[in-house]
Amino acid sequence: MIKYNLKCSNNHEFESWFSNSEEFDKLDKKKLLECIYCSSKKIKKSIMAPMVSGSKIKEDGVSFTNKKLLSQKNDLLKIRNYIENNFEFVGDKLSKKVREVYYDKQTKKSFYGTATSEEREELAEEGIDLLTVPWVSKDN
């Protein structure tokens, strides 16, 4: 796993994890990356400093990292709770439901569920943007 600092065309900065360095390029090429603040699809990697720990700072670094991860997890849990309380879960029927709402233009329903990468690409080609939210387990 590798973490990149990212910046959109509107200068919003955020971080994201990727399975390897090629994964960012692959997702960016397919326009599957978007700014978490403004949904811009023009995302660039910005300069990042790797975290290097020595024997003296290892314990403090781990403690700091654990606190930061816990904070980020809590933020993602808040987002998950909001989505679950305000959106209708449609499971793997997400692409079908989103199309219905998009082409109806009068319905203002909000859904959440799952879509394959192929479905996401097809929706993007139709001009329908989806937002991906990391789904953090409530149990861990």
TATA-V125110 format. One record per pair of residues at least 24 apart in sequence whose ideal C-beta (glycine too) atoms are under 6 Angstrom apart, sorted by the first residue. I is the first residue (numbers start at 1). J is the second residue. D is the distance in whole Angstrom. If there is no record, write none. Layout:
<<I & J & D> <I & J & D>>
This chain:
<<4 & 45 & 5> <5 & 46 & 5> <5 & 48 & 4> <6 & 43 & 5> <7 & 44 & 5> <7 & 46 & 5> <8 & 35 & 4> <8 & 40 & 4> <8 & 43 & 6> <9 & 40 & 5> <9 & 42 & 4> <10 & 38 & 5> <10 & 40 & 6> <12 & 37 & 4> <73 & 136 & 6> <76 & 134 & 6> <76 & 136 & 4> <77 & 136 & 6> <79 & 133 & 6> <83 & 112 & 5> <87 & 111 & 6> <87 & 112 & 5> <95 & 119 & 4> <95 & 123 & 6> <98 & 128 & 6> <102 & 128 & 5>>
